[in-house]
Amino acid sequence: MSGQTPDNIRLELVDTHAHISFPQFDHDRDIIKAQLESGELSMLIEVGTTVEDSLRAVEVFKDFKKVLLSVGVHPHESDGLDDRGLETLKSLLKDRKVVAVGEIGLDFFRDLSPREVQKRVFVKQLEIASSFSLPVVVHVRDAYEEVYEILRQFMGLRGVIHAFSGGPAIASRFLELGYYLGIGGPVTYRKNDGLREVVRLTPMEKLLSETDCPYLPPVPFRGKRNEPLYVKYVVEEIARQKEMDIYICSKRLMDNAIELFTPNL
C-alpha cells in the first residue's frame, strides 16, 4: 500500500450494514451522526430486522442526509410477520431514504423461526423488492444452497450477501447471479484465512464493506461493541488482501455501495 497519498485526503469509509437505531446506541448515537457530518464516515446504510425497528430507523434518521435505510424482516423474526406487517414494509419502501429490502434470508443455524416459514417470508420479501425494483440485503447462515436456489428464481434482482462466510465455490455462484459480497469484521480474525481467500478471489467491484454493528467487531475490538467507524479495519484488510492502496480501495468500495444502493445519485 502506497504511502504517497497526501495527508489531507481522507478515506471514504462506508458502512453498508449497521444497526445504530438499536438500543445499544441510544446513549451515544449523536457521536456517530457527528462522524458522518464531519466526513470521518462517508455513508451508512441502516438495516432493519423487524417491522418495528424498520419503522424506528425511518423515524430516527428521517432528517439525516448521509444515512440511507434498508427495511425488512430477519429470518429469526419470520414467524411474527403477518399481512399487516408486509403492508407496513411496502409503505416504508415509498420513503425516499429507503434504498433496499433487508435484512432478509434464511438462518438454519439457530432455527428461531420454522424453516418453511423462513422460506415463505423470504420469498414474499423478494417479491416486494422486485416490485419496487430495489436491491436486497440477504442474511445466510447454514443455508447457502437453499438461498441460492431461491434467488435463482428472481433473476435480475440485485443485492448483497451480507456477512459472507462461505468458501470460494459458494462465492462464485452468488457472483454469477450478480450479487455483491458483504465483508465485515470477521475478515480480520486470525483464523479466518478462508474469508481472506474469498476477498482475494472476488473482483474488487463486487465487494462491499460493512460492520453489522453492534455485532461482529473486528480485531482489535473483539468482545466490545462494534461501531460504524471500525469499518476502517475492514477496509484495511481488504486493501491488504488486494495489494491495493487503502485510499484507492476505500474509494472503490464507496463506488460499489453507490452503484448498488443509489445508482442514480
WOKA-V859040 format. One record per backbone hydrogen bond with DSSP energy under -0.5 kcal/mol. CO is the residue of the C=O (numbers start at 1). NH is the residue of the N-H. Records with the same first field share a line. If there is no record, write none. Layout:
# WOKA-V859040
CO->NH + NH
This chain:
# WOKA-V859040
6->9
8->10
11->13
12->14
13->42 + 43
14->16
15->45
17->211 + 212 + 213
18->47
19->22
22->25
23->26
25->28 + 29
28->31 + 32
29->33
30->34
31->35
32->36
33->37
34->38
35->39 + 40 + 41
43->15
44->46 + 68
45->18
46->70
49->74
50->54
51->55
52->56
53->57
54->58
55->59
56->60
57->61
59->62
61->64
63->65
64->67
66->44 + 68
68->46
69->99 + 100
70->48
71->102
72->74
74->77
75->78
77->80
78->81
80->82
82->86
83->87
84->88
85->89
86->90
87->91
88->92
89->93
91->94
92->95
95->98
97->69 + 99
99->135
100->71 + 102
101->137
102->48
104->139
106->141
107->111
114->118
115->119
116->120
117->121
118->122
119->123
120->124
121->125
122->126
123->127
124->128
125->129
126->130
127->131
128->132
129->133 + 134
130->133
135->101
136->138 + 160
137->104 + 139
138->162
139->106
141->108
143->147
144->148
145->149
146->150
147->151
148->152
150->153
151->154
152->155
154->157
158->136
159->180
160->138 + 162
161->164 + 182
162->140
167->171
168->172
169->173
170->174
171->175
172->176
173->177
174->179
175->178
180->161 + 182
181->183 + 208
182->164
183->210
184->187
185->188
186->189
189->192
191->193
192->196
193->197
194->198
195->199
196->200
197->201
198->202
203->206
204->207
206->181
208->183
209->16
212->215
213->19
214->226
216->185
218->221
221->224
227->230
228->231
229->232
230->233 + 234
231->235
232->236
233->237
234->238
235->239
236->240
237->241
238->242
239->243 + 244
240->243
245->249
246->250
247->251
248->252
249->253
250->254
251->255
252->256
253->257
254->258
255->259
256->260
257->261 + 262
258->262
262->265
